[in-house]
Amino acid sequence: MKTCYFCRKNIKDIDYKDTDTLSIFIDDLGKIKPPRKTGACAKHQRKVAKAIKRARAMGLMPFTTR
C-alpha cells in the first residue's frame, strides 16, 4: 500500500500556487489522479483537488493538455 505524500513529508498546508507539487497529482490528459493511484489519504486528496481547481481558475495550471 502506498503512503500519503503529504503525511510522509509532514506538509500541513497545500498551496494552490505550488504547481510543481500539484503536477504530481495530474495525469497526462490534465485530469486529477484518483487516490488509489497516488496513495493520498482522503483528507489530503480533498485538499489537493481543491488546490488544483483553484490553480486552474487562476490560470496557473491548464484544464487540458490539448
RODO-2510 file (C-alpha; in nm, 4 decimals, decimal comma):
residues 66
     n   res          X          Y          Z
     1     m     0,0000     0,0000     0,0000
     2     k     0,1237     0,3465    -0,0847
     3     t     0,1564     0,6093     0,1839
     4     c     0,0268     0,9625     0,1571
     5     y     0,2779     1,2070     0,0066
     6     f     0,1762     1,4885     0,2421
     7     c     0,1669     1,2725     0,5578
     8     r     0,5087     1,1296     0,4723
     9     k     0,6668     1,4737     0,4153
    10     n     0,4755     1,6274     0,7097
    11     i     0,3223     1,9026     0,4938
    12     k     0,0371     2,0784     0,6740
    13     d    -0,0985     2,3191     0,4111
    14     i    -0,1398     2,2531     0,0406
    15     d    -0,0880     2,5760    -0,1529
    16     y    -0,2527     2,6273    -0,4915
    17     k     0,0467     2,8370    -0,6030
    18     d     0,2837     2,5397    -0,5668
    19     t     0,2184     2,3969    -0,9138
    20     d     0,5258     2,1712    -0,9081
    21     t     0,3850     1,9678    -0,6216
    22     l     0,0315     1,9721    -0,7621
    23     s     0,1517     1,8472    -1,1015
    24     i     0,2357     1,5125    -0,9355
    25     f    -0,1374     1,4600    -0,8888
    26     i    -0,2368     1,5296    -1,2519
    27     d    -0,2128     1,2749    -1,5340
    28     d    -0,1096     1,3297    -1,8966
    29     l    -0,4551     1,4464    -2,0035
    30     g    -0,4804     1,7020    -1,7244
    31     k    -0,7195     1,5031    -1,5047
    32     i    -0,6803     1,4739    -1,1292
    33     k    -0,5441     1,1299    -1,0432
    34     p    -0,7529     0,9161    -0,8070
    35     p    -0,6177     0,8402    -0,4599
    36     r    -0,5700     0,4718    -0,5425
    37     k    -0,3033     0,5776    -0,7973
    38     t    -0,1358     0,8489    -0,5881
    39     g    -0,1733     0,6926    -0,2440
    40     a    -0,3041     1,0153    -0,0917
    41     c    -0,5232     0,9853     0,2154
    42     a    -0,8820     1,1100     0,1939
    43     k    -0,8134     1,4337     0,3821
    44     h    -0,5223     1,5340     0,1619
    45     q    -0,6916     1,4161    -0,1596
    46     r    -0,9756     1,6616    -0,0946
    47     k    -0,7275     1,9429    -0,0300
    48     v    -0,5270     1,8553    -0,3435
    49     a    -0,8392     1,8554    -0,5606
    50     k    -0,9461     2,1928    -0,4217
    51     a    -0,5965     2,3404    -0,4742
    52     i    -0,5799     2,2114    -0,8332
    53     k    -0,9216     2,3589    -0,9115
    54     r    -0,8155     2,6941    -0,7649
    55     a    -0,4902     2,6909    -0,9620
    56     r    -0,6835     2,6171    -1,2822
    57     a    -0,9256     2,9033    -1,2142
    58     m    -0,6346     3,1414    -1,1519
    59     g    -0,4651     3,0324    -1,4731
    60     l    -0,1645     2,8695    -1,3078
    61     m    -0,2457     2,5192    -1,4346
    62     p    -0,4132     2,4047    -1,7562
    63     f    -0,7562     2,2430    -1,7669
    64     t    -0,6478     2,0105    -2,0501
    65     t    -0,3298     1,9366    -2,2432
    66     r    -0,4807     1,9687    -2,5896
***
